Each structure stands twice: as C-alpha cells, then as structure tokens.
Amino acid sequence: MKSEELVEVLKERLPSDSFQWRFDRKTDKVRLEHSGLGKGMDISLPEILAKYEEKKDLAVDEIVYTIQETFHAMEKEVKEGFNKDQPIYPVIRSTSFPVESSAGDRFITKDHTAETRIFYAIDLGTTYRLIDESMLESIGLTENEIIESALFKLRSLPTQYKKDEVAGNLFYFINNNDGYDASRILNSSFLKEMETKVEGHMTVSVPHQDVLIIGDLRNDTGYDVLAQMTMQFFTVGKVPITSLSFIYEQGKLEPIFIMAKNRIARKDGKKK
C-alpha cells in the first residue's frame, strides 16, 4: 500500500462532512481538521504503512480508532472542559515526541532517561488528553500539583504480570491495555519489589505504550532474546517508545545497547 492509497482508505473509513483532509506529499503527512471543532490532528503515514506490513488491516483499524477517540475527546473538551477531579496519569514517550501541541502550547513534561520523557494526561475513559500549559487554568492545578497527582494515581494501577521463560531467562510482561502500561516504569516501589525476585541482571523495557517488560537475564542468550523481543514489540506498537532496554541497578535506569556476541554497551561506554 502507498501513502495515497492509505489516505483514500482512511477517507472511506471515516466519512464525514466535518472532516477536511490535507495530504502533504513532501512530508508524507495528512492534516485532518474538524470544521465543527476548529481543531485537528496530524497523521504520519510512514509509521502506519510500516505497521501495515506487519499487521495488515489491523493497523488501519487502530489508526481509525485513534482518530475517532481523539476527536471524541476534543468534542468532550469543548462541551465540558476539564476539572481537577478527573484522573491524571503520567505517560511515557520517546524524547523525539513533540513537546508542543499542534496549537503551539507547551506540554507539561519531566525528564526521565536519555531515551524517554514523561508527559501528563487527563484520563477520559477510552482515551486521554496530554496536558499543555493552556489547560492549567481550566484544570485548576499547578504544574507541580499535576506531576504529584499523576504519580500518586499511578501507584493505584494494578501491576499483575505474566511470566515466560526462554533459554533459562525469565521475562515478566505487564500488559493491561489501559494506556498506562509503560507508565508503570515510574512506580519505584513495584520495580524494587521485582528486583527482589531477580537472580540475574534486571532489565526494564518500554518498547511501546501498552507493555512493560522486566527481564531476569541469567545468561548471555537472554540479551539476544531481549533485543529481538523489544524490537518486535517496538515495531507493532500503536505508540512506539524505544527499542532500547534499561539495566536497573540501585533504583536507577541505564540505557544499554545489545551488540553482537552477546555483549552489551552502556550509554556511558562501559561494556559487560
């Protein structure tokens, strides 16, 4: 499928007189405006096409759902506004993710690692809205209060996991599909609890928004398995974050590169 074909498919799946489509061939993006709301969103086509190679029509279903829920959230915002009683959670994004909204308002963010950044979102049920500076007054909270509220709320999320063993290495998967699976990397109590279970090297991975993977790597093969696993998750995720994993030591996360011959290199250049 080519970009032009994908645009036509999306138009067929989202028929509405309120939608105005602008396809920019130079950037390979579509700007979708909702005339009734006076708001819109940018859609990057190469990312969807890459997922289409892996997931076929499911990739189209996912972007259609995302568009529908995004505009639903915008409609709710226009009608009801926001208030401080709505749940606020932290969300993890890649450091390449835009730090401003399409309207030019700065998102509320906090530094995390060299690969990831923390954003904050108002939960709207089936979707959420990233918080930017223009929303602070209507929410009725300061930036610091939003950050504190989000971290407190995060601790209430369930941390059940599924365990799998591969070549003597253990992997724990947190996958609740609530939009905040990767956010659980910020739950320090949970990570410390998992550390007590680990016998080898503890790794933490957030390849996309809807999964957190904790590894108990007990032999060299475990690193190869982890590299392949995170790349696969990164490729198929609706909101990719990073294909790199982190070594967890003494409460700190350190990005690692997994190279050939089962060796790893840390960001500071150290090898193991």
N, C-alpha and C positions, 0 to 999 in steps of 0.2 A: 504494500500500500504506500502511496506517495502522499505528501502533505496536502495537495489539492483534493485528493480523494477523501482524506480524513476529514477535511473541512466540510465537504458535502455530506459525509456520513453524519457528522455532528449536527448539521443543519436539519437533516431528516429526523434525527432522534430528538431534537429539541425545537419542534415547530412552534413559533410564537411571533406574533406581530410586534411584540415588545422588544425582541432581540435584534440588535444591529451588529452585523459581523464585518470586521475589517481584517483582511488577511494581508500581512506584510511578508512578501516573498524574501526580502533581504534578510530579515531577522528570523524567518520561519516561525513567526508567532501570529496568533489571532487575538484581536482585541474584541471582546464581546461586551457590548453595552446594553443595559436595560433601560429603555427610554422612560418607563414609568417611574423608575427609582432615581434616574440620573446618576447611576453608578455602573461599574463594570469590572471586568477581570481580564487579565492577560493569560493566554494559554500557550505554553511552549510545545510545539508539535513534535520536535525530535524526540523528546522524552517519552511521549505517548507512543510514537512509532517504534521505539526501541522495545517498549513493553509489549507492543502488539506482536513483535516477532516471537516473544516468549509465550504470551497468554492469549493471543488472537482476540476474539470478540469480548473476552472478559476485560481486556484493557480498555476497550471502548465503553463497556458498561460502567467501569469505575470512574472514568472522566465525566461521563454523563451524570452519574450520581453526584459527583463532587460539584459540578456546575449547578445542578438543581438545588443541592443543600446550601451552597454558597449564597445563591440569590434568595433562598428561603430565609437565611439568616439576615440578609440585608433588609428584606421586607419586614422582618420582626423588629429589627433595629429602628427602622423608620417609624413603625406604628407604636412601639412600646418603649423604645430607648433602652437604657441599661440601668441597673441599680446594684448597690454593693452587696445585696443579699444573693445574687446569682453566684454559683460556684466559680472559682478562678483556679486554674491549674497551670503549672509550668509545662512548656513543650520544648523538646529538643529539636534543633535544626542544624544543618551544616553551616559553617562560617561563611559560605558563599551565598546563603539565603539573604534576600534583600532586607535591609534594616529599616526601610521606609515603606509605607503603604503606597498604593498607586496614586493617592492624592498628595503624596509628599510628606506625610506626617510620620515622625519617628516612632518606631515600635519600642515598647518597653522591653529592654533586654538586659542580660547579665552575662559576663564572660564565663566560660565553662572550661573547655580544653582548647588546644590548638586546632582541633577539628570540628568542635561543636560549640554552639551558642544557645543560651536559654532565652526563650520568648515566653510571654504570658498570655493566657487566653481565657475568655469568658465562655463557660460551657453553656451550650444552647440545646442540649439534648442529643440530637442526631448529628450535630456538628458543633464547631466552636469558632469564636472570632478572636483573632490576635489583637491584643490591646495596644493602641497607639496613644500618643500624647493628647490627641483631640478628644479622646473618650474619658479622660480622667475626671473632668468636671461632672459629667453625667453619671459616672460610676460612684463618685463621692469618696474616692480613696486616693491617697498619695501614692507615688511610685513605690516607696519603701513598704507601705501597707499592702500593696498588691503583691509584692515579692514575698512578704511574710505570710500573707493569707494563702498564697498558692502553695508554698512549701508545707504549711500546716495541713491543707486539704489533701496534698499528695500522700501524706502518711496514712490517710484513711483508705487508700485504694488497696484492693486485695493483691497479695504477692504470691498466690499459688503458682506452681510451675510444673512442667512436665520434664522428666529426666530421660536422657538417652545415653547409651554407652557405645563408643566407637573406638575400636582398637585399644581398649584399656583406658580411654579417656572419658570423662563424664561431662555432659553438657546439659544445662538447665535452661528451659525456654519459658519466658513469661510472655503470654500471648492472649490477652483478654479482649482484644479488638475494641477497646473503649476510647482509642485515640491517644492514650497516655502510657502505653506500654514502655516506650523508650524513656519516658519521663521518670520511670522508677529507678533509673540510674542515679537520680538525685536523692533517693531515700537511703541516707547513710546508715541508718540502723539495719535496714534489710541487707545491704552489702556486707556489713560487719557480721551479721548473722550467717550469711552464706560463706564468709571467709572461714568460719569455724568448721564447716563441712569439707572444705577443700584440703586435699592431701598433697597436690602438686602445685603448679603455678596457677593462680586465679586470674582469669581474663574476663573482661566485660565488653560486650559488643552491642552497638545500636545501629545495625545496617539500615533499618527503616523505622518509621514511626510506630509501627504496630508489633514490634518484637524487641525484647531484651534477652540477650544470650549470655549466660555466665558459664565459663569453661573451667574445668578442673583438669589441667593438662599434665599428664603424668609421664609422657614420653614424647620423643621428637615427632612422631607421626601426628600427634594431637595438633601441632601447629599447622601442618599441611591441611588437615581436616578443617580446622577453624578458618583458614584462609579461603578455601573453596566454599565453605558454608556461608560465610559473611558476604562473599561476592555474589553468590546466588540470591541471597535474601535482598541484597542491595539492588540487584538488577530488577527484581519483580515487585519491589515495594511501591505502594501508592505514593508515599512521601519518603524517598531515599534520604539517608543522613550521611553515613560514611561506611566504606567497606573496610576501614582500618579497625583493629581491635585495640583494647587497652589492657595493660598489665595493672592489676590492682594490688598495691602494696602500702600498708600502713595508712589506709584511708585516702590514698592518692591514686589518680588515674594517669597513666603514662602511655601515650600512643606508641604502637610498635609496628614495624614493617616486617612481614614474614617473607623471607627470601628463600632462595634455592638451598638445598641440602639441609633443610630443617633448622636453619639458623634465623634468629630474629635480630633486628636492629631497632634500637630505641631512637626516639626523636633527638636525644642528646648525643647520639653517635655510638653509644655503648653497644656491645654485642654480647650475646649469650650463647 
